[in-house]
Amino acid sequence: MRRSRPRSPWIPLLFLAAAFWISTRTPTPTAAEPSARPTLLVLGDSLAAGYGLDPTQAFPALLQKRADEAGIPVTIVNGGVSGDTTAGGLRRLDWLLRRPVDVLLLELGGNDGLRGLSPGATRTNLTAIIRKTRDKNPAAAVVVAGMQMPPNMGEAYGREFREVFPQVAKEERATLIPFLLEGVGGVAELNQPDQIHPTAAGHSLIASNLWVILEPVLRSLPPRAVKE
């Protein structure tokens, strides 16, 4: 079989946008009844939803597996919806907050950047999501997953967008993951043909990177929150 030439780490903007503006949207998970187990809500887009893969291969499911193997009693709710923006996440948050949330993993913003939306608006929406979550769950821990834009979005825009996530994390006393796709973004063999959505192997690496941050957060939850 003829080997294709390696792809550029970042494909053209129009192809990027087309990949993210997919029409098929992953259904929002059903709000479950509260339980004695703490809940980690992953509020995200197609990356969390595991676009192009079986949901069991997406990083939220892999995090659940790691927690189970580590003996950490937590329920991970995958609130990933393909194509979602920070504004979309904010709009559907009330429904997801029908159940208590002990940890919020905020994985939104990539689609904002690819659509060229104002970084200021992205920042406002992320802040509103965190504050609304804490209004309902004052003790909730928050982890903000940072994103970066490809160079063809422009150096100034890329820098302003990238700085949104550490700014929000600092102001809202949240834990920061500087770049969710660290070691995955731009690596051809870890991404599907669109070079945007990770393969199963890519999701595995994302889960490994996230677990380094999330494990101590989950283990530090108050005893009452993890009591079976």
ZADO-1210 file (C-alpha; in nm, 4 decimals, padded with zeros to 6 digits):
<atoms>
<atom x="00.0000" y="00.0000" z="00.0000" code="MET" pos="1"/>
<atom x="00.1358" y="00.3422" z="-00.0944" code="ARG" pos="2"/>
<atom x="00.2340" y="00.5503" z="00.2085" code="ARG" pos="3"/>
<atom x="00.0813" y="00.8925" z="00.2140" code="SER" pos="4"/>
<atom x="00.2863" y="01.1993" z="00.2837" code="ARG" pos="5"/>
<atom x="00.2779" y="01.3148" z="00.6482" code="PRO" pos="6"/>
<atom x="00.0181" y="01.5762" z="00.7176" code="ARG" pos="7"/>
<atom x="00.1016" y="01.9181" z="00.8489" code="SER" pos="8"/>
<atom x="00.0432" y="01.9470" z="01.2251" code="PRO" pos="9"/>
<atom x="-00.2271" y="02.2022" z="01.1523" code="TRP" pos="10"/>
<atom x="-00.4584" y="02.1660" z="00.8550" code="ILE" pos="11"/>
<atom x="-00.6144" y="02.4687" z="00.6801" code="PRO" pos="12"/>
<atom x="-00.8650" y="02.6711" z="00.8759" code="LEU" pos="13"/>
<atom x="-01.1627" y="02.5914" z="00.6547" code="LEU" pos="14"/>
<atom x="-01.1064" y="02.2196" z="00.7014" code="PHE" pos="15"/>
<atom x="-01.0671" y="02.2721" z="01.0736" code="LEU" pos="16"/>
<atom x="-01.3924" y="02.4605" z="01.0930" code="ALA" pos="17"/>
<atom x="-01.5744" y="02.2015" z="00.8866" code="ALA" pos="18"/>
<atom x="-01.4497" y="01.9263" z="01.1133" code="ALA" pos="19"/>
<atom x="-01.5760" y="02.0994" z="01.4234" code="PHE" pos="20"/>
<atom x="-01.9043" y="02.2259" z="01.2813" code="TRP" pos="21"/>
<atom x="-02.0400" y="01.8756" z="01.2457" code="ILE" pos="22"/>
<atom x="-02.4117" y="01.8367" z="01.2363" code="SER" pos="23"/>
<atom x="-02.4277" y="01.5152" z="01.4357" code="THR" pos="24"/>
<atom x="-02.4402" y="01.6071" z="01.8021" code="ARG" pos="25"/>
<atom x="-02.3882" y="01.3652" z="02.0872" code="THR" pos="26"/>
<atom x="-02.6954" y="01.3563" z="02.3139" code="PRO" pos="27"/>
<atom x="-02.6554" y="01.5210" z="02.6506" code="THR" pos="28"/>
<atom x="-02.6390" y="01.2556" z="02.9231" code="PRO" pos="29"/>
<atom x="-02.9464" y="01.1857" z="03.1270" code="THR" pos="30"/>
<atom x="-02.9459" y="01.3581" z="03.4639" code="ALA" pos="31"/>
<atom x="-02.9318" y="01.0815" z="03.7194" code="ALA" pos="32"/>
<atom x="-03.0615" y="01.0809" z="04.0728" code="GLU" pos="33"/>
<atom x="-02.8090" y="01.1952" z="04.3335" code="PRO" pos="34"/>
<atom x="-02.6074" y="00.9146" z="04.4886" code="SER" pos="35"/>
<atom x="-02.3553" y="00.8727" z="04.7693" code="ALA" pos="36"/>
<atom x="-02.0749" y="00.8697" z="04.5124" code="ARG" pos="37"/>
<atom x="-01.9276" y="01.2040" z="04.4148" code="PRO" pos="38"/>
<atom x="-01.9752" y="01.3209" z="04.0566" code="THR" pos="39"/>
<atom x="-01.7181" y="01.4504" z="03.8122" code="LEU" pos="40"/>
<atom x="-01.8916" y="01.6350" z="03.5285" code="LEU" pos="41"/>
<atom x="-01.7006" y="01.6668" z="03.2020" code="VAL" pos="42"/>
<atom x="-01.8566" y="01.9659" z="03.0275" code="LEU" pos="43"/>
<atom x="-01.7123" y="01.9614" z="02.6799" code="GLY" pos="44"/>
<atom x="-01.7403" y="01.9394" z="02.3039" code="ASP" pos="45"/>
<atom x="-01.6615" y="01.6691" z="02.0447" code="SER" pos="46"/>
<atom x="-01.3329" y="01.5906" z="02.2172" code="LEU" pos="47"/>
<atom x="-01.5140" y="01.4802" z="02.5317" code="ALA" pos="48"/>
<atom x="-01.7919" y="01.3199" z="02.3277" code="ALA" pos="49"/>
<atom x="-01.5360" y="01.1008" z="02.1509" code="GLY" pos="50"/>
<atom x="-01.6359" y="01.1986" z="01.7985" code="TYR" pos="51"/>
<atom x="-01.5717" y="00.9162" z="01.5522" code="GLY" pos="52"/>
<atom x="-01.5197" y="00.6567" z="01.8243" code="LEU" pos="53"/>
<atom x="-01.7215" y="00.4317" z="02.0481" code="ASP" pos="54"/>
<atom x="-01.8041" y="00.6296" z="02.3668" code="PRO" pos="55"/>
<atom x="-01.6122" y="00.3727" z="02.5691" code="THR" pos="56"/>
<atom x="-01.2939" y="00.4873" z="02.3913" code="GLN" pos="57"/>
<atom x="-01.3358" y="00.8549" z="02.4786" code="ALA" pos="58"/>
<atom x="-01.1272" y="01.0015" z="02.7575" code="PHE" pos="59"/>
<atom x="-01.4182" y="01.0426" z="03.0074" code="PRO" pos="60"/>
<atom x="-01.4857" y="00.6680" z="02.9938" code="ALA" pos="61"/>
<atom x="-01.1133" y="00.5972" z="03.0268" code="LEU" pos="62"/>
<atom x="-01.0984" y="00.8234" z="03.3325" code="LEU" pos="63"/>
<atom x="-01.3871" y="00.6284" z="03.4832" code="GLN" pos="64"/>
<atom x="-01.1950" y="00.3075" z="03.4278" code="LYS" pos="65"/>
<atom x="-00.8866" y="00.4516" z="03.5960" code="ARG" pos="66"/>
<atom x="-01.0896" y="00.5685" z="03.8941" code="ALA" pos="67"/>
<atom x="-01.2510" y="00.2265" z="03.9318" code="ASP" pos="68"/>
<atom x="-00.9133" y="00.0537" z="03.9151" code="GLU" pos="69"/>
<atom x="-00.7736" y="00.2957" z="04.1736" code="ALA" pos="70"/>
<atom x="-01.0627" y="00.2273" z="04.4093" code="GLY" pos="71"/>
<atom x="-01.1866" y="00.5870" z="04.3958" code="ILE" pos="72"/>
<atom x="-01.5677" y="00.5895" z="04.4196" code="PRO" pos="73"/>
<atom x="-01.6697" y="00.8519" z="04.1650" code="VAL" pos="74"/>
<atom x="-01.9238" y="00.8726" z="03.8851" code="THR" pos="75"/>
<atom x="-01.7948" y="01.0490" z="03.5745" code="ILE" pos="76"/>
<atom x="-02.0698" y="01.2097" z="03.3679" code="VAL" pos="77"/>
<atom x="-01.9795" y="01.2776" z="03.0050" code="ASN" pos="78"/>
<atom x="-02.1408" y="01.6095" z="02.9182" code="GLY" pos="79"/>
<atom x="-01.9657" y="01.6352" z="02.5828" code="GLY" pos="80"/>
<atom x="-02.1672" y="01.7619" z="02.2846" code="VAL" pos="81"/>
<atom x="-02.0041" y="01.7755" z="01.9437" code="SER" pos="82"/>
<atom x="-01.9799" y="02.1242" z="01.7983" code="GLY" pos="83"/>
<atom x="-02.0550" y="02.2951" z="02.1279" code="ASP" pos="84"/>
<atom x="-01.9190" y="02.6350" z="02.2250" code="THR" pos="85"/>
<atom x="-01.8781" y="02.7965" z="02.5651" code="THR" pos="86"/>
<atom x="-02.2095" y="02.9743" z="02.5086" code="ALA" pos="87"/>
<atom x="-02.3785" y="02.6436" z="02.4317" code="GLY" pos="88"/>
<atom x="-02.2298" y="02.4836" z="02.7412" code="GLY" pos="89"/>
<atom x="-02.3567" y="02.7684" z="02.9551" code="LEU" pos="90"/>
<atom x="-02.7069" y="02.7351" z="02.8102" code="ARG" pos="91"/>
<atom x="-02.7368" y="02.3653" z="02.8912" code="ARG" pos="92"/>
<atom x="-02.5606" y="02.3779" z="03.2275" code="LEU" pos="93"/>
<atom x="-02.8757" y="02.4171" z="03.4380" code="ASP" pos="94"/>
<atom x="-03.0030" y="02.0834" z="03.3142" code="TRP" pos="95"/>
<atom x="-02.6753" y="01.9107" z="03.4005" code="LEU" pos="96"/>
<atom x="-02.6716" y="02.0690" z="03.7452" code="LEU" pos="97"/>
<atom x="-02.9896" y="01.8866" z="03.8380" code="ARG" pos="98"/>
<atom x="-02.7534" y="01.6421" z="04.0057" code="ARG" pos="99"/>
<atom x="-02.4836" y="01.7478" z="04.2549" code="PRO" pos="100"/>
<atom x="-02.1397" y="01.8086" z="04.1044" code="VAL" pos="101"/>
<atom x="-01.8256" y="01.7596" z="04.3127" code="ASP" pos="102"/>
<atom x="-01.5721" y="01.8193" z="04.0360" code="VAL" pos="103"/>
<atom x="-01.6199" y="02.0094" z="03.7101" code="LEU" pos="104"/>
<atom x="-01.3800" y="01.9387" z="03.4249" code="LEU" pos="105"/>
<atom x="-01.4411" y="02.2284" z="03.1873" code="LEU" pos="106"/>
<atom x="-01.3394" y="02.1309" z="02.8329" code="GLU" pos="107"/>
<atom x="-01.4881" y="02.3994" z="02.6140" code="LEU" pos="108"/>
<atom x="-01.3543" y="02.6796" z="02.3977" code="GLY" pos="109"/>
<atom x="-01.2013" y="02.5068" z="02.0966" code="GLY" pos="110"/>
<atom x="-01.5023" y="02.5774" z="01.8768" code="ASN" pos="111"/>
<atom x="-01.5097" y="02.9378" z="01.9933" code="ASP" pos="112"/>
<atom x="-01.1563" y="02.9813" z="01.8646" code="GLY" pos="113"/>
<atom x="-01.2126" y="02.8043" z="01.5345" code="LEU" pos="114"/>
<atom x="-01.5099" y="03.0289" z="01.4678" code="ARG" pos="115"/>
<atom x="-01.3009" y="03.3340" z="01.5449" code="GLY" pos="116"/>
<atom x="-01.5231" y="03.4378" z="01.8342" code="LEU" pos="117"/>
<atom x="-01.4061" y="03.7042" z="02.0732" code="SER" pos="118"/>
<atom x="-01.1680" y="03.5657" z="02.3388" code="PRO" pos="119"/>
<atom x="-01.3361" y="03.8082" z="02.5750" code="GLY" pos="120"/>
<atom x="-01.6707" y="03.6380" z="02.5188" code="ALA" pos="121"/>
<atom x="-01.5122" y="03.2965" z="02.5702" code="THR" pos="122"/>
<atom x="-01.3630" y="03.4182" z="02.8965" code="ARG" pos="123"/>
<atom x="-01.6985" y="03.5566" z="03.0118" code="THR" pos="124"/>
<atom x="-01.8767" y="03.2298" z="02.9338" code="ASN" pos="125"/>
<atom x="-01.6171" y="03.0112" z="03.1059" code="LEU" pos="126"/>
<atom x="-01.6343" y="03.2296" z="03.4141" code="THR" pos="127"/>
<atom x="-02.0141" y="03.2149" z="03.4146" code="ALA" pos="128"/>
<atom x="-02.0080" y="02.8338" z="03.3878" code="ILE" pos="129"/>
<atom x="-01.7763" y="02.8044" z="03.6861" code="ILE" pos="130"/>
<atom x="-01.9729" y="03.0475" z="03.8998" code="ARG" pos="131"/>
<atom x="-02.3073" y="02.8898" z="03.8167" code="LYS" pos="132"/>
<atom x="-02.1666" y="02.5481" z="03.9061" code="THR" pos="133"/>
<atom x="-02.0407" y="02.6789" z="04.2397" code="ARG" pos="134"/>
<atom x="-02.3662" y="02.8592" z="04.3104" code="ASP" pos="135"/>
<atom x="-02.5309" y="02.5166" z="04.3132" code="LYS" pos="136"/>
<atom x="-02.2277" y="02.3303" z="04.4519" code="ASN" pos="137"/>
<atom x="-02.0196" y="02.5701" z="04.6662" code="PRO" pos="138"/>
<atom x="-01.7504" y="02.3145" z="04.7441" code="ALA" pos="139"/>
<atom x="-01.7075" y="02.1953" z="04.3846" code="ALA" pos="140"/>
<atom x="-01.3512" y="02.1665" z="04.2569" code="ALA" pos="141"/>
<atom x="-01.2989" y="02.3019" z="03.9057" code="VAL" pos="142"/>
<atom x="-01.0421" y="02.1944" z="03.6483" code="VAL" pos="143"/>
<atom x="-01.0040" y="02.4115" z="03.3383" code="VAL" pos="144"/>
<atom x="-00.8663" y="02.2431" z="03.0263" code="ALA" pos="145"/>
<atom x="-00.6821" y="02.4929" z="02.8079" code="GLY" pos="146"/>
<atom x="-00.6897" y="02.4946" z="02.4298" code="MET" pos="147"/>
<atom x="-00.4714" y="02.6497" z="02.1606" code="GLN" pos="148"/>
<atom x="-00.5374" y="02.7673" z="01.8071" code="MET" pos="149"/>
<atom x="-00.3427" y="02.6738" z="01.4917" code="PRO" pos="150"/>
<atom x="-00.1045" y="02.9371" z="01.3525" code="PRO" pos="151"/>
<atom x="-00.3336" y="03.0230" z="01.0622" code="ASN" pos="152"/>
<atom x="-00.5711" y="03.1916" z="01.3057" code="MET" pos="153"/>
<atom x="-00.3122" y="03.4655" z="01.3428" code="GLY" pos="154"/>
<atom x="-00.0438" y="03.5150" z="01.6043" code="GLU" pos="155"/>
<atom x="-00.2231" y="03.7904" z="01.7972" code="ALA" pos="156"/>
<atom x="-00.5546" y="03.6038" z="01.8089" code="TYR" pos="157"/>
<atom x="-00.3846" y="03.2779" z="01.9039" code="GLY" pos="158"/>
<atom x="-00.1998" y="03.4418" z="02.1915" code="ARG" pos="159"/>
<atom x="-00.5078" y="03.6199" z="02.3248" code="GLU" pos="160"/>
<atom x="-00.7135" y="03.2998" z="02.2998" code="PHE" pos="161"/>
<atom x="-00.4483" y="03.0871" z="02.4710" code="ARG" pos="162"/>
<atom x="-00.4250" y="03.3295" z="02.7620" code="GLU" pos="163"/>
<atom x="-00.7974" y="03.3076" z="02.8379" code="VAL" pos="164"/>
<atom x="-00.7694" y="02.9725" z="03.0145" code="PHE" pos="165"/>
<atom x="-00.4937" y="03.0499" z="03.2666" code="PRO" pos="166"/>
<atom x="-00.6607" y="03.3850" z="03.3385" code="GLN" pos="167"/>
<atom x="-00.9940" y="03.2210" z="03.4162" code="VAL" pos="168"/>
<atom x="-00.8307" y="02.9458" z="03.6217" code="ALA" pos="169"/>
<atom x="-00.6377" y="03.1987" z="03.8297" code="LYS" pos="170"/>
<atom x="-00.9316" y="03.4312" z="03.8895" code="GLU" pos="171"/>
<atom x="-01.1700" y="03.1477" z="03.9757" code="GLU" pos="172"/>
<atom x="-00.9227" y="02.9474" z="04.1865" code="ARG" pos="173"/>
<atom x="-00.9421" y="02.6513" z="03.9515" code="ALA" pos="174"/>
<atom x="-00.6831" y="02.3933" z="03.8555" code="THR" pos="175"/>
<atom x="-00.5379" y="02.4525" z="03.5091" code="LEU" pos="176"/>
<atom x="-00.4454" y="02.2010" z="03.2432" code="ILE" pos="177"/>
<atom x="-00.2480" y="02.4276" z="03.0054" code="PRO" pos="178"/>
<atom x="-00.3282" y="02.2305" z="02.6877" code="PHE" pos="179"/>
<atom x="-00.5732" y="01.9414" z="02.6770" code="LEU" pos="180"/>
<atom x="-00.4170" y="01.7981" z="02.3599" code="LEU" pos="181"/>
<atom x="-00.0584" y="01.8052" z="02.4843" code="GLU" pos="182"/>
<atom x="00.1322" y="01.5334" z="02.2989" code="GLY" pos="183"/>
<atom x="-00.1704" y="01.4625" z="02.0788" code="VAL" pos="184"/>
<atom x="-00.2466" y="01.7792" z="01.8814" code="GLY" pos="185"/>
<atom x="-00.0570" y="01.7830" z="01.5538" code="GLY" pos="186"/>
<atom x="00.0576" y="01.4199" z="01.5852" code="VAL" pos="187"/>
<atom x="-00.0826" y="01.2515" z="01.2753" code="ALA" pos="188"/>
<atom x="-00.0919" y="00.8957" z="01.4070" code="GLU" pos="189"/>
<atom x="-00.2856" y="01.0026" z="01.7188" code="LEU" pos="190"/>
<atom x="-00.5610" y="01.1755" z="01.5228" code="ASN" pos="191"/>
<atom x="-00.8340" y="01.0663" z="01.2866" code="GLN" pos="192"/>
<atom x="-00.8104" y="01.1621" z="00.9158" code="PRO" pos="193"/>
<atom x="-00.9468" y="01.5105" z="00.9889" code="ASP" pos="194"/>
<atom x="-00.6377" y="01.5662" z="01.2071" code="GLN" pos="195"/>
<atom x="-00.8611" y="01.7281" z="01.4697" code="ILE" pos="196"/>
<atom x="-01.0337" y="01.4487" z="01.6568" code="HIS" pos="197"/>
<atom x="-00.8070" y="01.2042" z="01.8415" code="PRO" pos="198"/>
<atom x="-00.7971" y="00.8327" z="01.7735" code="THR" pos="199"/>
<atom x="-00.8500" y="00.5807" z="02.0512" code="ALA" pos="200"/>
<atom x="-00.4759" y="00.5950" z="02.1176" code="ALA" pos="201"/>
<atom x="-00.4950" y="00.9732" z="02.1330" code="GLY" pos="202"/>
<atom x="-00.7758" y="00.9585" z="02.3862" code="HIS" pos="203"/>
<atom x="-00.5740" y="00.7139" z="02.5921" code="SER" pos="204"/>
<atom x="-00.2876" y="00.9640" z="02.6116" code="LEU" pos="205"/>
<atom x="-00.5276" y="01.2471" z="02.6986" code="ILE" pos="206"/>
<atom x="-00.6724" y="01.0356" z="02.9802" code="ALA" pos="207"/>
<atom x="-00.3235" y="00.9583" z="03.1102" code="SER" pos="208"/>
<atom x="-00.2314" y="01.3258" z="03.1136" code="ASN" pos="209"/>
<atom x="-00.5579" y="01.4232" z="03.2808" code="LEU" pos="210"/>
<atom x="-00.5321" y="01.1521" z="03.5429" code="TRP" pos="211"/>
<atom x="-00.2115" y="01.3043" z="03.6779" code="VAL" pos="212"/>
<atom x="-00.4138" y="01.6165" z="03.7605" code="ILE" pos="213"/>
<atom x="-00.7470" y="01.4589" z="03.8499" code="LEU" pos="214"/>
<atom x="-00.6381" y="01.1753" z="04.0774" code="GLU" pos="215"/>
<atom x="-00.5223" y="01.4004" z="04.3639" code="PRO" pos="216"/>
<atom x="-00.8317" y="01.6180" z="04.3179" code="VAL" pos="217"/>
<atom x="-01.0592" y="01.3153" z="04.3538" code="LEU" pos="218"/>
<atom x="-00.8654" y="01.1741" z="04.6473" code="ARG" pos="219"/>
<atom x="-00.8886" y="01.5072" z="04.8278" code="SER" pos="220"/>
<atom x="-01.2676" y="01.5170" z="04.8260" code="LEU" pos="221"/>
<atom x="-01.4124" y="01.5363" z="05.1793" code="PRO" pos="222"/>
<atom x="-01.4859" y="01.1965" z="05.3361" code="PRO" pos="223"/>
<atom x="-01.8587" y="01.2719" z="05.3437" code="ARG" pos="224"/>
<atom x="-01.8537" y="01.3170" z="04.9651" code="ALA" pos="225"/>
<atom x="-01.7093" y="00.9716" z="04.8988" code="VAL" pos="226"/>
<atom x="-01.8926" y="00.7765" z="05.1667" code="LYS" pos="227"/>
<atom x="-02.0771" y="00.4832" z="05.0138" code="GLU" pos="228"/>
</atoms>
